[in-house]
């Protein structure tokens, strides 16, 4: 990896259904920070599929994304151009290529993608006047890709959640706390697949962040809900941001979130203002005992090391 750049990026890494949208929006509400959502999916969801931004506008009309995209590409990419770039990126950062990234390999195609997405993240920060950009793409190889950019100083944050809660959430068609007017069907996976995804993610995030020269700061979803002030203060210190003043972001009944510019991710990315925090522990009451045992067995090699 080259010399660390001047644009700081907090990269939220982990598996889906672990609370990355909540953490991303909370971090983006820190002074000087901006949550831009899952940048890895922005070409597909935001541009090729004409999706909406966390600011509730279409991404193609967002006052932050549009000028940043124009600076990066010289124009606003067409749906066809965005889809083609997404296909190239998806091939480069597939989970099965984690070993390729761990070996420190590269190619002209990868270096071009490093330039594009490094420039895009730096442009998003510049347009918004943000000191830190929060990217909640989660996927470890994409985090390794952006960490290679000489424009960026990437601070990896590894988000983990009880794998039984993750497996139960993957079986739901809609996100908890759905926002009226922004409902959308979410992907669903079996307990076996979601458990294998959790196991792979926890291993690859730790390994790739260490190889990139900066070990990940670990955040547990349960700790974020139980002690948001402490968790956010820890990440703020890790990202060299001011610790939020008491009562400015964290309140007695939850958080007061600033609007985000998350171009892709969970539909709850549009949530702002007062947000109550509570553990989404439906799994502990409704998950069948057989499923719970199966998930516990598959994830045992790393589950206990995270306190589950």
C-alpha positions in Angstrom: 0.0 0.0 0.0 1.2 3.5 -0.8 1.7 6.5 1.4 -1.5 7.3 3.3 -3.5 10.0 1.6 -5.3 13.0 3.1 -8.9 11.9 2.8 -9.8 9.8 5.8 -12.3 6.9 5.2 -13.9 4.9 7.9 -14.6 1.6 6.2 -17.3 -0.4 8.0 -16.5 -4.1 7.3 -18.4 -7.2 8.2 -21.4 -9.3 7.1 -24.8 -8.1 6.1 -27.6 -7.7 8.7 -25.2 -6.7 11.4 -26.3 -3.1 11.9 -24.0 -1.5 9.4 -26.6 1.1 8.3 -27.2 2.1 11.9 -23.5 2.4 12.6 -22.8 4.2 9.3 -25.6 6.8 9.9 -24.4 7.3 13.5 -20.8 7.8 12.5 -21.9 10.1 9.7 -23.6 12.2 12.3 -20.3 12.9 14.0 -18.9 16.4 13.5 -16.9 16.5 10.2 -18.1 13.1 9.0 -20.3 12.0 6.0 -22.0 8.6 5.5 -22.1 7.7 1.8 -23.5 4.2 2.2 -22.3 1.1 0.4 -20.0 2.6 -2.3 -19.3 -0.8 -3.7 -23.0 -1.0 -4.7 -23.4 2.6 -5.7 -22.8 2.1 -9.4 -25.5 -0.7 -9.6 -28.1 0.4 -7.1 -27.7 4.2 -7.3 -27.0 4.7 -11.0 -27.7 1.7 -13.1 -31.0 1.0 -11.2 -31.8 4.7 -10.6 -31.9 4.2 -6.8 -32.4 6.9 -4.1 -29.9 8.5 -1.8 -30.1 8.7 2.0 -31.1 12.4 1.5 -34.3 11.0 -0.1 -33.5 12.3 -3.5 -32.6 10.0 -6.5 -28.9 9.5 -6.6 -28.9 11.2 -10.0 -30.2 14.4 -8.4 -28.2 14.3 -5.1 -26.3 17.5 -4.5 -23.3 15.5 -3.2 -23.1 12.5 -5.4 -23.7 14.2 -8.7 -20.7 16.7 -8.6 -18.5 14.0 -7.0 -19.3 11.6 -9.9 -18.8 14.3 -12.5 -15.4 15.1 -11.0 -14.4 11.4 -11.1 -15.7 10.5 -14.5 -15.9 13.9 -16.3 -19.6 13.4 -16.6 -22.5 11.7 -14.9 -22.3 8.0 -15.9 -25.2 6.6 -17.9 -27.0 3.5 -16.6 -25.1 1.4 -19.1 -21.7 2.8 -18.1 -22.5 2.3 -14.4 -23.6 -1.3 -14.9 -20.5 -2.1 -16.9 -18.3 -0.6 -14.1 -20.2 -2.5 -11.5 -19.6 -5.8 -13.4 -15.9 -5.1 -13.5 -15.8 -4.2 -9.8 -17.9 -7.2 -8.7 -15.5 -9.6 -10.5 -12.5 -8.0 -8.9 -13.8 -8.1 -5.3 -15.6 -11.4 -5.2 -15.3 -13.2 -1.9 -13.6 -16.2 -3.6 -10.7 -13.8 -4.5 -9.9 -13.0 -0.9 -6.7 -15.1 -1.1 -5.7 -13.2 -4.2 -5.9 -9.9 -2.2 -4.2 -11.4 0.8 -1.3 -12.4 -1.4 -0.9 -8.7 -2.3 -1.4 -9.3 -6.0 -2.6 -6.7 -8.5 -3.4 -6.2 -12.2 -3.9 -3.2 -14.5 -7.7 -3.7 -14.2 -7.5 -3.6 -10.4 -5.2 -0.5 -10.4 -7.7 1.3 -12.6 -10.5 0.5 -10.2 -8.3 1.7 -7.3 -7.9 5.0 -9.1 -11.6 5.3 -9.9 -12.9 4.6 -6.4 -10.2 6.4 -4.6 -11.0 9.5 -6.6 -14.7 9.0 -6.0 -14.3 8.8 -2.2 -12.0 11.8 -2.2 -14.4 13.8 -4.3 -17.3 12.9 -2.1 -15.4 14.3 0.9 -14.4 17.4 -1.0 -17.8 18.2 -2.3 -19.4 17.8 1.2 -16.6 19.5 3.0 -16.2 16.5 5.2 -13.0 15.5 7.1 -14.0 11.8 7.1 -16.1 9.7 4.7 -17.9 6.7 6.1 -18.2 3.8 3.6 -20.4 0.9 4.9 -19.7 -1.4 1.9 -18.8 -4.2 4.4 -17.0 -6.5 1.9 -13.4 -7.1 2.9 -11.8 -7.2 -0.6 -13.4 -3.9 -1.5 -12.0 -2.4 1.6 -8.6 -3.8 0.5 -9.1 -2.2 -2.9 -9.8 1.3 -1.6 -7.0 1.0 1.0 -4.6 0.9 -2.0 -5.4 4.4 -3.1 -2.8 7.0 -2.4 -5.6 9.5 -2.0 -7.1 7.8 1.0 -6.3 7.0 4.6 -8.5 4.1 5.3 -9.5 3.3 8.9 -11.2 -0.2 9.0 -13.9 -0.8 11.5 -15.0 -4.4 11.9 -18.6 -4.7 12.9 -19.8 -8.0 14.3 -23.1 -9.3 15.6 -24.2 -12.5 17.2 -24.3 -14.9 14.2 -27.7 -16.4 15.4 -29.2 -12.9 15.2 -27.6 -12.4 11.8 -29.0 -15.7 10.5 -32.5 -14.9 11.7 -32.4 -11.5 10.1 -31.3 -12.9 6.8 -34.6 -14.9 6.8 -36.7 -11.7 6.9 -37.9 -10.1 3.7 -37.9 -6.6 5.1 -35.6 -4.6 7.4 -36.7 -3.9 11.0 -37.8 -0.4 11.6 -38.9 0.0 8.0 -39.2 3.7 6.8 -42.6 4.5 5.3 -42.3 5.3 1.6 -38.9 3.6 1.3 -39.9 -0.1 1.6 -38.1 -2.6 -0.5 -37.7 -6.4 -0.5 -34.4 -7.5 0.9 -32.3 -10.5 0.0 -32.8 -13.7 2.0 -30.4 -16.5 2.8 -30.7 -19.8 4.6 -29.1 -20.3 8.1 -26.3 -22.4 6.6 -25.4 -19.8 4.0 -25.6 -16.9 6.3 -23.5 -18.7 8.9 -20.8 -19.5 6.4 -20.9 -15.8 5.2 -20.5 -14.7 8.9 -17.5 -17.1 9.4 -15.8 -16.0 6.2 -16.3 -12.3 6.9 -15.0 -12.3 10.4 -11.8 -14.1 9.2 -11.2 -12.1 6.0 -11.8 -8.6 7.5 -9.3 -9.2 10.2 -6.7 -10.7 7.9 -7.0 -8.1 5.1 -7.0 -5.1 7.4 -3.9 -6.4 9.1 -2.2 -6.9 5.8 -3.2 -3.3 4.8 -1.1 -2.0 7.7 -3.8 -0.9 10.1 -5.7 -3.4 12.3 -9.4 -3.0 12.4 -11.2 -1.4 15.3 -13.8 -3.9 16.4 -17.4 -2.9 17.2 -20.1 -5.3 18.4 -23.6 -4.4 17.4 -24.9 -5.3 20.9 -22.4 -2.8 22.4 -23.4 -0.1 20.0 -27.1 -0.5 21.1 -26.2 -0.8 24.8 -23.6 1.9 25.0 -23.7 4.2 21.9 -21.8 7.0 23.6 -18.9 4.8 24.4 -18.8 3.0 21.1 -19.0 6.2 19.0 -16.3 7.9 21.1 -14.0 4.9 20.5 -14.5 5.1 16.7 -14.2 8.9 16.7 -10.8 8.6 18.4 -9.8 5.9 15.9 -10.8 8.1 13.0 -9.2 11.3 14.5 -12.6 13.0 14.8 -13.8 15.1 17.8 -15.6 13.0 20.4 -19.3 14.1 20.2 -20.4 16.4 23.1 -22.8 14.9 25.6 -26.3 15.2 24.4 -25.4 16.3 20.8 -25.8 12.9 19.2 -26.5 10.4 21.9 -29.6 11.1 24.0 -31.2 9.2 26.9 -33.6 7.4 24.5 -31.3 6.8 21.6 -29.6 8.8 18.8 -30.3 12.0 16.9 -29.1 11.2 13.4 -28.1 13.7 10.8 -29.3 13.1 7.2 -27.0 10.8 5.2 -25.9 10.6 1.6 -25.9 6.8 1.5 -26.3 5.9 -2.1 -26.9 2.2 -1.5 -27.7 -0.2 1.3 -30.5 -1.0 3.8 -33.5 1.2 3.1 -33.2 2.5 6.7 -30.4 4.7 5.4 -32.9 7.5 4.9 -33.7 7.6 8.7 -32.7 10.8 10.4 -33.7 12.7 13.5 -34.5 10.9 16.8 -34.0 7.2 16.6 -34.7 4.9 19.5 -32.1 2.1 20.1 -33.1 -1.3 21.2 -31.6 -4.7 20.6 -33.3 -6.5 17.7 -33.4 -9.8 19.6 -36.4 -11.4 18.0 -34.2 -14.4 17.1 -33.9 -15.3 20.8 -37.6 -15.8 21.1 -38.6 -17.1 17.6 -35.6 -18.9 16.1 -36.2 -22.7 16.1 -33.9 -24.6 18.4 -32.5 -26.7 15.6 -31.6 -23.7 13.6 -29.9 -22.1 16.6 -27.8 -25.2 17.3 -26.8 -25.4 13.6 -25.7 -21.8 13.4 -23.8 -22.1 16.7 -22.0 -25.2 15.5 -21.0 -23.7 12.1 -19.8 -20.4 13.6 -18.1 -21.9 16.7 -14.5 -21.5 15.3 -14.8 -17.6 15.6 -18.0 -17.0 17.5 -16.6 -17.3 21.0 -13.6 -15.1 20.2 -16.2 -12.3 19.7 -18.0 -13.1 23.0 -21.0 -14.9 21.6 
